[in-house]
Amino acid sequence: MAINNKKQSSSKSEANIDSLNAIYGKMPPQATDIEKAVLGALLIQSDAVFNILDILKPESFYDPAHQEIFQSIRDLGTNHKPVDIITVAHELKSRDKLDIIGGEYYLADLTDKVATASHLEYHARLVHQKYIQRELIKASAEIQKRSYDESQDVEELINFAESEIFNISEGNIKSETVKLDTILGKALEAIDEAAKNKNKLLGLPSGFSDIDRITSGWQPSDLIIIAARPSMGKTAFVLSMARNMGVDHNKPIAIFSLEMSSKQLVNRLIAAESEISSTKLRTGDLQDHEWTQLNQKVKNLENVPIFIDDTPAISIFELRAKCRRLVRTHNIQGIIIDYLQLMTTGVDMKGNREQEVATISRSLKAIAKELNIPIIALSQLNRSVESRSGDKRPQLSDLRESGAIEQDADMVLFIHRPEYYGFMTNNDGESLKGLAEIIIAKHRNGATDTVKLKFKKDFAKFSDYDRFDMSDTSAIFESKMNDSAFDDGNTFESNENFDSDFLSPNDEF
């Protein structure tokens, strides 16, 4: 009876192979003999399954029978139950899968294939490689099929192709484990460099002295979340930083603006740089000295490596592809995203917005780690801040839509302006007009603190608190735009005319 079951299993496997051959025209990459060796090794060494749990999953196996067997072995192992022929057979039988795989006879036959589990991990990686090849073939076939469909939108097709390859890469390519002493030397070198560095600025500078003192600059691979309620100055704050990074330190920066157009951002920079109100710039009603001031200041906005992409509702897959390209072609040192809640995953999340935001947050951290650059993402706060009594300072629990943002972020900063809520003086009678507090609420690798900055609302400009002079008309907040981030006609742009699209004084910053 077991032999008959084995024959039935073989005929099903052959039918499966035939169907795949019909799709691909040739035999898909597979190594069933090695699959048998892996399963045999797992059956003769009970605890060996833990050595390959991070390498293989059931679908990694080509033969459907092998998938079922590995699923049973994995379930037994993760539930701390012994793994052998008897327990695996019992597990398969409880799931009505024993006859499908060929019965106890087939399990016994697997153990005859190997004498030891010493080469298990090597064999598992070979099985895994074949699985990746098959997944790439499937993705390529679907991409090819859609490419022949004339009704397909090209942009959607590109996004689909990128997301398919990304999913394969994200799910299958993992970092190797390294021994401590291989990293120890590099860590000591970094400490030595820090000791030699006089200004102690080891990461990407924000340009605000007190923030840089606390953070030592934005660190590579960090995800920094800057959150605030509407009209607090989130965009103005990151534009201030972009200016400081680009102008003062010549660091290439990319800005992904999902809410405002690239032209609006450039116009904001012009208003802040020239310290001429946006109303005057919008109407062109400038005095002679203002025209002179404008022409002089705008010269500072040329040839600085700041790149702007204003693709609305950009997906995390598209963002990842663009970031990779920017780092490769322009050596981008930091990414700014305005703002996180306007992004999409690029896949159907069944209306679960919290899960979607969590996926975006987790993916941003993964991109920062992969590219080894800081990613600064703006985020909205929920309305609980407004209903709170007292000074209405935001808290980590106010992050909107997902607690995963707090979990994934290496740093969380809040922007708080007491003046916005009608607090014009503090308890000591000192004026709070123009004061902005940057609250560092989470700092995974350092201290939390509150930094004071000055904010000029008319020009959407932030500056160091002790360097701010209300009578000073010189530029504190500058930036320069490049004509194009890509040579292939993508949406990065700058240096546009500024005769329209200026924000009125009542527009949200």
C-alpha positions in Angstrom: 0.0 0.0 0.0 2.8 2.4 0.9 4.5 1.6 -2.5 1.3 2.4 -4.3 1.1 5.7 -2.4 4.7 6.4 -3.4 3.8 5.8 -7.0 0.8 8.1 -6.7 3.1 10.8 -5.2 5.6 10.4 -8.0 2.9 10.7 -10.6 1.6 13.9 -8.9 5.2 15.3 -8.8 5.7 14.4 -12.5 2.4 16.1 -13.3 3.6 19.2 -11.5 6.9 19.2 -13.4 5.0 18.8 -16.7 2.9 21.8 -15.9 5.9 23.8 -15.1 7.6 22.7 -18.3 4.6 23.8 -20.2 5.0 27.2 -18.7 8.7 27.7 -19.0 9.5 25.4 -22.0 12.4 23.8 -20.1 13.1 22.2 -16.7 13.0 24.8 -13.9 16.2 24.9 -11.7 15.9 22.2 -9.1 18.0 19.7 -7.1 15.6 17.0 -5.8 18.5 14.7 -4.8 19.9 17.5 -2.6 16.5 18.1 -1.2 16.3 14.4 -0.2 19.7 14.7 1.5 18.6 17.8 3.5 15.4 16.0 4.7 17.3 12.8 5.4 19.8 14.7 7.6 17.0 16.4 9.5 15.4 13.1 10.2 18.5 11.5 11.6 19.6 14.5 13.7 16.7 15.9 15.7 18.1 19.4 16.5 19.6 20.0 13.1 16.5 21.9 11.9 17.5 24.9 14.0 20.7 25.3 11.8 18.7 26.0 8.7 15.5 27.7 9.8 16.9 31.0 8.6 17.8 29.5 5.2 14.9 27.3 4.1 11.1 27.5 4.2 8.7 24.9 2.8 8.3 26.5 -0.6 12.1 26.5 -1.0 11.7 22.8 -2.0 10.8 21.9 -5.6 9.1 18.7 -4.9 5.6 19.2 -3.3 6.1 16.1 -1.2 9.3 17.6 0.2 7.5 20.8 1.0 5.0 18.9 3.2 7.8 16.9 4.9 9.8 20.0 5.7 6.7 21.8 7.0 6.1 19.0 9.5 9.8 18.9 10.5 9.8 22.6 11.1 6.6 22.6 13.1 7.9 19.8 15.3 11.2 21.5 15.9 9.8 25.0 16.7 7.4 23.3 19.1 10.3 21.6 20.9 9.2 18.1 19.9 11.6 15.4 18.7 12.1 15.0 15.0 12.5 11.5 13.6 10.7 9.2 11.2 8.0 8.2 13.6 7.1 11.7 14.8 7.2 13.2 11.3 5.0 10.4 10.0 2.6 11.0 12.8 2.6 14.8 12.2 1.9 14.2 8.4 -0.8 11.7 9.2 -2.5 14.3 11.5 -2.6 16.7 8.6 -3.8 14.0 6.1 -0.6 14.4 4.2 1.2 11.1 4.9 -0.3 9.2 1.9 0.4 12.2 -0.4 4.2 12.1 0.3 4.5 8.3 -0.1 4.0 7.1 3.4 6.5 5.8 6.0 8.4 4.0 3.2 9.4 7.3 1.6 10.5 8.8 4.9 12.7 5.7 5.6 14.1 6.0 2.1 15.2 9.6 2.8 17.3 8.5 5.7 19.1 6.1 3.5 20.4 9.0 1.3 22.7 10.4 4.0 24.9 9.0 6.8 25.5 12.3 8.6 24.2 15.8 8.9 27.7 17.4 8.7 27.0 19.0 5.3 23.4 20.0 6.0 23.9 23.8 5.9 25.8 23.7 2.6 23.2 21.5 1.0 20.4 23.8 2.4 22.0 26.8 0.7 22.1 24.9 -2.6 18.4 24.2 -2.3 17.8 27.8 -1.4 19.7 29.0 -4.5 17.5 26.9 -6.8 14.4 28.3 -5.2 15.6 31.9 -5.8 16.3 31.0 -9.5 12.7 29.6 -9.8 11.2 32.7 -8.2 13.2 34.9 -10.6 11.9 32.9 -13.5 8.3 33.2 -12.3 8.7 36.9 -11.8 10.3 37.4 -15.2 7.6 35.4 -16.9 4.9 37.5 -15.4 6.8 40.7 -16.2 7.2 39.5 -19.8 3.5 38.6 -20.0 2.4 42.0 -18.8 4.9 43.7 -21.1 3.1 42.2 -24.1 -0.2 43.5 -22.9 -0.8 46.8 -24.7 -3.4 47.9 -22.1 -0.8 48.0 -19.3 0.4 51.4 -18.1 4.2 51.6 -18.5 4.7 53.3 -15.1 2.6 50.7 -13.3 4.5 47.9 -15.2 7.8 49.3 -14.0 6.6 49.6 -10.5 5.3 46.0 -10.6 8.6 44.7 -12.0 10.6 46.5 -9.3 8.2 45.3 -6.5 8.5 41.7 -7.7 12.3 41.7 -7.7 12.3 43.6 -4.4 10.0 41.0 -2.8 12.4 38.2 -3.9 15.4 40.1 -2.6 13.8 41.1 0.6 12.6 37.6 1.4 15.6 35.7 0.5 18.9 37.6 0.7 20.2 37.8 4.2 23.3 39.2 5.8 26.0 36.7 6.9 26.7 36.3 10.6 30.1 37.6 11.6 32.3 36.9 14.6 32.8 39.7 17.1 36.6 40.0 16.6 36.1 40.8 12.9 34.1 43.9 13.8 36.0 44.9 16.9 38.9 46.4 14.9 36.6 48.6 12.9 34.8 49.8 16.0 38.1 50.7 17.6 39.2 52.6 14.5 35.9 54.6 14.6 36.5 55.5 18.2 40.1 56.6 17.3 38.7 58.7 14.4 36.2 60.3 16.8 38.9 61.2 19.2 40.8 62.9 16.4 37.7 64.7 15.1 37.9 68.1 16.7 34.2 69.1 16.2 33.0 65.6 17.1 30.7 65.6 14.1 30.7 62.0 12.8 27.5 61.9 10.8 25.5 64.1 8.4 25.3 67.6 9.9 21.9 69.2 10.5 23.5 72.7 10.6 22.0 73.4 13.9 24.8 73.5 16.5 22.8 72.2 19.5 21.2 69.4 17.6 24.6 68.4 16.1 26.2 68.5 19.6 23.6 66.0 20.9 23.5 63.7 17.8 27.1 64.1 16.4 25.2 64.5 13.1 22.6 62.2 11.6 24.2 58.7 11.6 24.5 56.3 8.7 21.7 53.7 8.6 19.5 55.6 11.0 15.9 56.3 10.5 15.0 59.7 11.9 11.4 60.6 12.3 10.5 64.4 12.7 6.9 64.7 13.7 4.6 67.6 14.5 1.0 68.8 14.1 0.1 70.8 10.9 1.5 74.3 10.6 4.3 73.7 13.1 7.0 74.0 10.4 8.0 70.4 9.5 8.8 71.2 5.8 10.5 74.5 6.7 12.7 72.6 9.3 13.9 69.9 6.9 14.4 72.5 4.1 16.6 74.4 6.6 18.6 71.3 7.2 18.8 70.5 3.5 20.3 74.0 3.0 22.8 73.6 5.7 23.9 70.2 4.4 24.1 71.3 0.8 25.5 74.9 1.2 27.7 74.7 4.3 28.9 71.1 3.9 28.4 70.3 0.2 26.6 67.1 1.0 24.4 65.6 -1.7 20.8 65.4 -0.4 17.6 64.0 -1.9 14.2 65.3 -1.0 11.1 63.3 -1.8 8.2 65.7 -1.6 4.8 63.9 -1.7 2.7 66.9 -0.7 4.3 69.9 -2.4 5.5 70.3 -6.0 9.2 70.8 -6.6 8.5 74.3 -7.9 6.8 75.2 -4.6 9.8 73.9 -2.6 12.2 76.0 -4.7 10.0 79.0 -4.3 10.1 78.5 -0.6 13.8 78.3 -0.6 14.0 81.6 -2.6 11.7 83.3 -0.1 13.8 82.1 2.8 17.1 82.8 1.1 16.2 86.3 0.1 14.2 87.1 3.2 11.5 88.7 1.0 8.0 87.8 1.9 6.3 85.2 -0.2 3.4 87.6 -0.9 5.8 90.1 -2.6 7.5 87.3 -4.6 4.2 85.9 -5.7 2.9 89.3 -7.0 6.3 90.6 -8.1 5.7 93.8 -6.2 9.3 94.4 -5.2 11.2 97.7 -4.6 14.5 98.3 -6.4 16.6 97.3 -3.4 14.5 94.1 -3.0 15.2 93.2 -6.6 18.9 93.7 -5.9 18.6 91.6 -2.8 16.8 88.9 -4.6 19.3 88.6 -7.4 22.2 88.5 -5.0 20.7 85.8 -2.8 19.4 83.6 -5.5 23.0 83.1 -6.7 23.5 81.1 -3.6 20.9 78.6 -4.8 23.0 77.4 -7.8 25.1 74.2 -8.1 24.4 72.8 -4.7 23.7 69.0 -4.8 20.1 69.0 -3.6 17.8 66.8 -5.6 14.0 67.0 -5.5 11.4 64.3 -6.5 7.8 65.4 -6.2 6.2 62.1 -7.3 2.8 61.9 -5.4 1.9 58.8 -3.4 5.3 57.2 -4.2 5.5 53.5 -3.3 8.1 52.1 -1.1 9.4 50.0 -3.9 9.8 53.0 -6.3 11.4 55.0 -3.5 13.9 52.2 -2.9 14.8 52.0 -6.6 15.3 55.7 -6.8 17.4 55.9 -3.7 19.7 53.2 -4.9 20.1 55.0 -8.2 20.8 58.3 -6.5 23.4 56.9 -4.2 25.1 55.1 -7.1 25.1 58.1 -9.5 25.3 61.1 -7.1 26.7 59.7 -3.9 23.7 60.9 -2.0 24.5 61.3 1.8 21.0 61.6 3.1 17.3 61.2 2.2 14.4 63.5 3.3 10.8 62.3 2.9 7.9 64.7 3.3 5.9 62.9 4.6 5.6 59.3 5.6 1.8 59.0 5.8 1.5 60.0 2.1 3.5 57.0 0.9 2.1 53.7 -0.2 3.3 50.1 0.0 2.5 49.4 -3.7 0.5 46.3 -2.8 -3.0 45.8 -1.6 -3.1 45.8 2.2 -6.8 45.1 2.4 -7.6 48.5 3.8 -5.4 48.0 6.9 -3.8 51.4 7.1 -2.0 50.7 10.4 -0.3 47.6 8.8 0.5 49.7 5.7 2.2 52.4 7.7 4.1 49.8 9.7 5.3 48.2 6.4 6.5 51.6 5.1 8.2 52.4 8.4 10.0 49.1 8.5 11.0 49.4 4.8 12.5 52.9 5.3 14.7 51.5 8.1 15.7 48.7 5.8 16.6 51.1 3.0 18.6 53.3 5.4 20.5 50.2 6.6 21.1 48.9 3.1 22.4 52.2 1.7 24.2 53.1 4.9 22.8 56.6 4.9 20.4 58.5 7.3 16.8 58.7 6.2 14.8 61.6 7.6 11.1 61.1 7.3 8.4 63.6 8.4 5.3 62.3 10.1 2.0 63.7 11.3 0.8 63.6 14.9 -2.7 62.7 15.9 -5.2 65.1 17.3 -4.7 64.1 20.9 -2.1 66.9 21.2 -4.8 69.5 20.6 -7.1 68.2 23.3 -4.4 67.8 25.9 -4.3 70.4 28.6 -1.1 72.2 29.7 1.7 73.2 27.3 0.6 70.7 24.6 4.0 69.3 24.1 3.8 66.1 21.9 4.7 62.6 23.2 5.7 59.4 21.5 2.2 58.1 21.9 1.0 60.9 19.6 2.6 59.4 16.5 -0.2 58.9 14.0 -1.6 55.6 12.7 1.1 53.2 13.8 3.2 52.4 16.9 5.7 50.8 14.5 7.0 54.2 13.6 8.2 54.7 17.2 9.6 51.1 17.2 11.5 51.3 13.9 12.9 54.8 14.3 16.4 55.3 15.7 15.5 58.9 16.6 12.1 60.7 17.0 12.1 64.5 17.1 9.0 66.7 17.7 8.6 70.3 16.7 6.8 72.4 19.2 6.0 76.2 19.0 4.4 77.5 22.1 3.3 80.7 20.2 1.1 78.5 18.0 -1.0 77.6 21.0 -1.2 81.2 22.3 1.6 80.9 24.9 3.5 84.2 24.4 5.6 84.2 27.6 7.0 81.6 29.9 6.8 81.4 33.7 9.6 83.9 34.0 7.9 86.4 31.8 10.4 85.8 28.9 8.9 86.2 25.4 8.2 82.9 23.5 7.6 84.7 20.2 9.5 83.0 17.4 10.6 80.2 19.7 10.7 76.6 18.4 11.5 73.7 20.5 13.0 70.6 18.9 12.2 67.8 21.4 14.4 64.7 21.0 12.0 62.2 22.5 13.8 59.0 21.4 17.5 58.6 20.7 18.5 55.0 20.4 22.2 55.7 20.6 22.4 58.8 22.7 20.7 61.2 25.1 17.2 62.8 24.8 17.0 66.6 25.2 15.1 69.7 24.0 16.8 72.2 21.7 15.7 75.8 21.2 15.6 77.2 17.7 14.3 80.5 16.3 11.6 80.4 13.6 10.7 83.3 11.3 7.3 82.5 10.0 7.3 85.1 7.2 10.2 83.3 5.6 9.7 79.8 6.9 13.2 79.8 8.3 14.8 78.1 11.3 18.1 79.1 12.8 20.2 78.6 15.9 18.6 80.3 18.9 21.6 82.2 20.1 22.5 83.4 16.6 19.2 84.8 15.7 18.8 88.5 15.2 15.4 89.9 14.3 17.0 92.9 12.6 19.3 90.8 10.6 18.3 90.5 6.9 21.2 88.2 5.9 20.3 84.7 4.9 20.4 81.9 7.5 18.5 79.4 5.5 19.8 78.7 2.0 19.8 76.0 -0.6 20.7 75.4 -4.2 19.1 73.2 -6.7 20.5 71.1 -9.5 18.7 71.0 -12.9 18.3 67.2 -12.8 19.0 64.3 -10.5 18.9 61.7 -13.3 20.0 61.8 -16.8 17.0 59.6 -17.9 14.3 62.2 -17.5 13.0 61.4 -14.1 11.1 63.8 -11.9 13.9 65.4 -10.0 14.1 69.0 -10.9 15.0 72.5 -9.7 16.0 76.0 -10.7 12.5 76.6 -12.0 10.9 80.0 -12.5 9.4 81.5 -9.3 6.7 83.8 -10.8 4.0 81.6 -9.3 3.1 78.9 -6.8 4.4 80.9 -3.8 2.7 80.1 -0.6 0.6 82.8 1.0 1.3 83.8 4.6 -1.7 81.7 5.7 -0.5 78.5 3.9 0.7 75.6 6.0 4.5 75.4 6.6 
